[in-house]
Amino acid sequence: MTIAVTDRTQTHILFPQSAFEAVALAVRHQAPYIAGATALQLSWNKTANWPTQAVALSGLSELIGCKRLASSWQLGALTSLAELANNSALAEYMPLLSQAAVSVGAAGVRQLGTLAGNIGFAGDLMPSLLVLDTQVLWIDQHGRSQQQPLTQWLEAPQPQGLITALQIPVPLAGSITRMEKLASRSAFNPPLLNVASLQCWQEGQLQKLRLAIGGNAIQPSLLPISPHSLPLQDSRRVLNSALRATLDSILPLGCAQRDYLISAGAKLLCDQLSPNLS
Ligand SMILES: Cc1cc2nc3c(=O)[nH]c(=O)nc-3n(C[C@H](O)[C@H](O)[C@H](O)COP(=O)(O)OP(=O)(O)OC[C@H]3O[C@@H](n4cnc5c(N)ncnc54)[C@H](O)[C@@H]3O)c2cc1C
C-alpha cells in the first residue's frame, strides 16, 4: 500500500461502480479498500499518514446482504456488525456470530464497521469465524473470482484481494458454540485475547471439535487439535494442562504477555469445553 500524504484532505477517494472495477482501481493505484473506515481511520490518525488514493466500497450494493442457502449462510462483505448482531434469523442458526459482533466496540462503531473490515483488521470476529469453518469468496488482483477457507486466506493474504462475501455452513444439530473476549477498556484497547469453540455431540460422541484464538498480538488461528486429542472427560486440571501445552506450541516465543495468554487462554477454553468438570 502506498502511503504518501500527511494531509488527509489530499487523499483521493475512488468510487467504483462494481466489485470488479474496485479491484482494477486498487491494483492500478496500489490503493487500500475502505469499507466502514472505523479501523483504518484509527491507524491513519495514529501515524498521521494517509494514502494518496483509497477505493470506497460503500456504494457497492452487490456486497451487502445476508442470504440463507441450502445448508449455509452467505454474508456480504459490507454486512455491518450491527446487522450481524441484530439479525434474528441468522442468530437462530449461528448465535456465536451475533455474540461475537455484539462484543465489538460500541453501537456507533457496529453501525459503521463491517464483516470484511473485521477480517482486514484481524478483529474480534476472527476466532468465531474460524471455528464455524468460514469460506471466503473474493476477487483476486487479476479479476478472477475465488473461494477458499478463511484459514488459507489468513495464511497468504492477497494484495488487493477483494472479499465479496463469506459463506458459513450452518452448524450441525448437536453443536455447542461459545466465545469469550478478554480486554481492558478504558478507551479503545485492542483485545488481549479472543477464544471461540465449537463442539458437536451426536449420540454421546464428540464428532467435531474446533478451537480458535485471536487477539492483539496473536495471529488468529485454529488450534491443532482433533475431537479425541483432548482429555475432555478427565479432570479440569488435566484438561487445562493439555490446553496449555497446545497454546504453548502455537504462540510465537516473542509474543508479549505470552505466559499470561497461555494461562488465561487455557482457562477460558477449559470453561467453554467442560464447564461442569471439577
Ligand atoms: C472506537 C473503536 C472501537 C473499536 N473496537 C473494536 C473492538 O472491540 N473489536 C474489534 O474487532 N474492532 C474494533 N474496532 C475496529 C473496527 O471498528 C472493526 O474491526 C470493524 O469491523 C472494521 O470494519 P470496517 O468496515 O470499519 O473496516 P475498515 O476500517 O474499512 O477496513 C479495515 C481493513 O479491512 C480492509 N477491508 C475492508 N473491506 C474489505 C474487503 N471487502 N476486502 C478486502 N479487504 C477489506 C481494509 O482495506 C482495511 O485494511 C474499533 C474501532 C473503533 C474506532
The ligand as an SDF file (V2000), in Angstrom:
LIG
                    3D

 53 58  0  0  0  0  0  0  0  0999 V2000
  -13.7220    3.2890   18.9520 C   0  0  0  0  0  0  0  0  0  0  0  0
  -13.4350    1.9980   18.2150 C   0  0  0  0  0  0  0  0  0  0  0  0
  -13.5930    0.8030   18.9000 C   0  0  0  0  0  0  0  0  0  0  0  0
  -13.3320   -0.4130   18.2390 C   0  0  0  0  0  0  0  0  0  0  0  0
  -13.4970   -1.5720   18.9400 N   0  0  0  0  0  0  0  0  0  0  0  0
  -13.2490   -2.7470   18.3210 C   0  0  0  0  0  0  0  0  0  0  0  0
  -13.4200   -3.9710   19.0230 C   0  0  0  0  0  0  0  0  0  0  0  0
  -13.8110   -4.0090   20.1930 O   0  0  0  0  0  0  0  0  0  0  0  0
  -13.1650   -5.1250   18.3520 N   0  0  0  0  0  0  0  0  0  0  0  0
  -12.7660   -5.1420   17.0310 C   0  0  0  0  0  0  0  0  0  0  0  0
  -12.5940   -6.2300   16.4650 O   0  0  0  0  0  0  0  0  0  0  0  0
  -12.5970   -3.9950   16.3540 N   0  0  0  0  0  0  0  0  0  0  0  0
  -12.8210   -2.8050   16.9570 C   0  0  0  0  0  0  0  0  0  0  0  0
  -12.6420   -1.6410   16.2580 N   0  0  0  0  0  0  0  0  0  0  0  0
  -12.1300   -1.7240   14.8710 C   0  0  0  0  0  0  0  0  0  0  0  0
  -13.2300   -1.7820   13.8060 C   0  0  0  0  0  0  0  0  0  0  0  0
  -14.3350   -0.9920   14.1620 O   0  0  0  0  0  0  0  0  0  0  0  0
  -13.7890   -3.1830   13.4850 C   0  0  0  0  0  0  0  0  0  0  0  0
  -12.7410   -4.1250   13.4130 O   0  0  0  0  0  0  0  0  0  0  0  0
  -14.5980   -3.1860   12.1670 C   0  0  0  0  0  0  0  0  0  0  0  0
  -15.1680   -4.4530   11.9340 O   0  0  0  0  0  0  0  0  0  0  0  0
  -13.7660   -2.8060   10.9510 C   0  0  0  0  0  0  0  0  0  0  0  0
  -14.6530   -2.7270    9.8510 O   0  0  0  0  0  0  0  0  0  0  0  0
  -14.5920   -1.5080    8.8180 P   0  0  0  0  0  0  0  0  0  0  0  0
  -15.6090   -1.7840    7.7810 O   0  0  0  0  0  0  0  0  0  0  0  0
  -14.7170   -0.2090    9.5170 O   0  0  0  0  0  0  0  0  0  0  0  0
  -13.1210   -1.7140    8.2530 O   0  0  0  0  0  0  0  0  0  0  0  0
  -12.1920   -0.6400    7.5190 P   0  0  0  0  0  0  0  0  0  0  0  0
  -11.5910    0.2610    8.5330 O   0  0  0  0  0  0  0  0  0  0  0  0
  -12.8940   -0.0080    6.3800 O   0  0  0  0  0  0  0  0  0  0  0  0
  -11.0820   -1.6380    6.9380 O   0  0  0  0  0  0  0  0  0  0  0  0
  -10.2690   -2.4200    7.7810 C   0  0  0  0  0  0  0  0  0  0  0  0
   -9.2960   -3.2300    6.9010 C   0  0  0  0  0  0  0  0  0  0  0  0
  -10.0260   -4.1800    6.1360 O   0  0  0  0  0  0  0  0  0  0  0  0
   -9.7750   -3.9930    4.7390 C   0  0  0  0  0  0  0  0  0  0  0  0
  -11.0310   -4.2930    4.0320 N   0  0  0  0  0  0  0  0  0  0  0  0
  -12.2540   -3.7620    4.2630 C   0  0  0  0  0  0  0  0  0  0  0  0
  -13.1690   -4.3240    3.4550 N   0  0  0  0  0  0  0  0  0  0  0  0
  -12.5040   -5.2230    2.6860 C   0  0  0  0  0  0  0  0  0  0  0  0
  -12.8930   -6.1280    1.6590 C   0  0  0  0  0  0  0  0  0  0  0  0
  -14.1810   -6.2350    1.2510 N   0  0  0  0  0  0  0  0  0  0  0  0
  -11.9540   -6.9140    1.0960 N   0  0  0  0  0  0  0  0  0  0  0  0
  -10.6590   -6.8430    1.4970 C   0  0  0  0  0  0  0  0  0  0  0  0
  -10.2240   -6.0080    2.4720 N   0  0  0  0  0  0  0  0  0  0  0  0
  -11.1440   -5.2090    3.0560 C   0  0  0  0  0  0  0  0  0  0  0  0
   -9.3430   -2.5240    4.6070 C   0  0  0  0  0  0  0  0  0  0  0  0
   -8.5630   -2.2930    3.4460 O   0  0  0  0  0  0  0  0  0  0  0  0
   -8.5380   -2.3730    5.8840 C   0  0  0  0  0  0  0  0  0  0  0  0
   -7.2490   -2.9160    5.7200 O   0  0  0  0  0  0  0  0  0  0  0  0
  -12.9100   -0.4140   16.8780 C   0  0  0  0  0  0  0  0  0  0  0  0
  -12.7770    0.8040   16.1900 C   0  0  0  0  0  0  0  0  0  0  0  0
  -13.0320    1.9990   16.8520 C   0  0  0  0  0  0  0  0  0  0  0  0
  -12.9050    3.2870   16.0810 C   0  0  0  0  0  0  0  0  0  0  0  0
  1  2  1  0
  2  3  1  0
  2 52  2  0
  3  4  2  0
  4  5  1  0
  4 50  1  0
  5  6  2  0
  6  7  1  0
  6 13  1  0
  7  8  2  0
  7  9  1  0
  9 10  1  0
 10 11  2  0
 10 12  1  0
 12 13  2  0
 13 14  1  0
 14 15  1  0
 14 50  1  0
 15 16  1  0
 16 17  1  0
 16 18  1  0
 18 19  1  0
 18 20  1  0
 20 21  1  0
 20 22  1  0
 22 23  1  0
 23 24  1  0
 24 25  2  0
 24 26  1  0
 24 27  1  0
 27 28  1  0
 28 29  2  0
 28 30  1  0
 28 31  1  0
 31 32  1  0
 32 33  1  0
 33 34  1  0
 33 48  1  0
 34 35  1  0
 35 36  1  0
 35 46  1  0
 36 37  1  0
 36 45  1  0
 37 38  2  0
 38 39  1  0
 39 40  1  0
 39 45  2  0
 40 41  1  0
 40 42  2  0
 42 43  1  0
 43 44  2  0
 44 45  1  0
 46 47  1  0
 46 48  1  0
 48 49  1  0
 50 51  2  0
 51 52  1  0
 52 53  1  0
M  END
$$$$
